[in-house]
Amino acid sequence: MSTITSRRRFCAVIALCGLGTLGVFRSHKNRVATISWEPNTEPDIAGYRIYYGTAPGNYSTKIDVGNKTTALLNLKDQLGYYFAVTAYNSSGVESNYSAEAVL
């Protein structure tokens, strides 16, 4: 995982198995995180789910974003969130979690 830090933005970028690269960006001013990834190239992908929480591997929130590859998330705290993404196909079969990104 590589991390880029500046005064206004934190960025965590990791490789996702089968999904490309996951990026998490957040502005300290408005506490909104943008999470994005490259689409899965399998022909029957129906959508993606974002999982996140405040402990590694323990995701308390799940969001189905459909076939989008970017989402805006309103976060309560400044830092300390862990993110993973899954893809699911038209039959409803869901992939394993991606590698985890930390913000």
C-alpha positions as CSV (number, residue, x, y, z in Angstrom):
1,M,0.0,0.0,0.0
2,S,1.2,3.5,-0.7
3,T,0.1,6.5,1.2
4,I,0.3,10.2,0.2
5,T,-0.2,12.8,2.9
6,S,-0.7,16.5,2.6
7,R,-2.2,19.2,4.8
8,R,-5.7,18.9,3.3
9,R,-5.9,15.4,1.9
10,F,-5.0,11.9,2.8
11,C,-4.9,9.2,0.1
12,A,-4.6,5.5,0.4
13,V,-4.2,3.5,-2.8
14,I,-4.1,-0.3,-2.9
15,A,-4.4,-3.0,-5.4
16,L,-7.7,-4.9,-5.6
17,C,-7.8,-8.5,-6.7
18,G,-9.6,-8.3,-10.0
19,L,-10.8,-4.8,-9.5
20,G,-7.8,-2.7,-10.3
21,T,-6.8,0.1,-7.9
22,L,-8.8,1.4,-4.9
23,G,-8.3,5.0,-4.0
24,V,-9.7,6.7,-0.9
25,F,-9.5,10.5,-0.6
26,R,-10.8,12.7,2.1
27,S,-10.9,16.4,2.7
28,H,-10.4,17.4,6.4
29,K,-12.7,20.4,6.0
30,N,-15.9,18.5,5.0
31,R,-15.1,15.0,6.2
32,V,-16.3,13.5,2.9
33,A,-14.4,10.5,1.5
34,T,-14.3,9.7,-2.1
35,I,-13.6,6.0,-2.8
36,S,-13.0,4.8,-6.4
37,W,-11.6,1.8,-8.2
38,E,-11.1,0.5,-11.7
39,P,-14.0,-1.7,-12.9
40,N,-13.8,-5.4,-13.0
41,T,-13.5,-6.6,-16.6
42,E,-15.6,-9.8,-16.3
43,P,-18.6,-9.6,-18.6
44,D,-21.4,-10.4,-16.1
45,I,-20.5,-7.9,-13.3
46,A,-23.8,-6.4,-12.0
47,G,-22.3,-4.1,-9.4
48,Y,-20.1,-3.3,-6.4
49,R,-20.4,-3.1,-2.6
50,I,-18.3,-0.9,-0.4
51,Y,-17.6,-2.2,3.1
52,Y,-16.1,0.0,5.8
53,G,-15.6,0.3,9.6
54,T,-13.2,1.5,12.2
55,A,-11.3,-1.8,12.8
56,P,-9.2,-3.8,10.3
57,G,-11.3,-6.5,8.7
58,N,-14.4,-5.5,10.8
59,Y,-16.8,-3.6,8.5
60,S,-19.8,-2.3,10.2
61,T,-21.2,-0.5,7.1
62,K,-22.1,-2.0,3.7
63,I,-23.2,0.1,0.8
64,D,-24.4,-1.3,-2.6
65,V,-23.3,1.3,-5.2
66,G,-24.7,-0.6,-8.2
67,N,-22.5,-0.4,-11.3
68,K,-20.7,2.8,-10.2
69,T,-16.9,2.8,-9.6
70,T,-16.9,5.9,-7.4
71,A,-18.8,6.9,-4.2
72,L,-18.9,9.8,-1.8
73,L,-19.1,8.8,1.9
74,N,-19.8,11.0,4.8
75,L,-17.5,10.0,7.7
76,K,-17.9,11.0,11.3
77,D,-14.3,11.0,12.5
78,Q,-11.1,12.5,11.0
79,L,-9.2,9.2,10.5
80,G,-9.3,5.5,11.3
81,Y,-11.5,3.9,8.6
82,Y,-10.8,0.7,6.8
83,F,-12.3,0.1,3.4
84,A,-12.8,-2.9,1.1
85,V,-14.8,-3.4,-2.1
86,T,-16.5,-6.5,-3.6
87,A,-18.0,-7.1,-7.0
88,Y,-21.1,-9.2,-7.6
89,N,-22.4,-10.7,-10.8
90,S,-25.9,-11.0,-12.4
91,S,-26.6,-14.2,-10.4
92,G,-25.8,-12.4,-7.1
93,V,-22.5,-14.2,-6.5
94,E,-20.2,-11.8,-4.6
95,S,-16.4,-11.8,-4.8
96,N,-14.1,-11.9,-1.8
97,Y,-13.1,-8.6,-0.2
98,S,-10.5,-6.6,-1.9
99,A,-7.3,-5.8,-0.2
100,E,-8.0,-3.2,2.5
101,A,-7.4,0.5,2.3
102,V,-6.9,2.6,5.4
103,L,-7.8,6.3,5.9
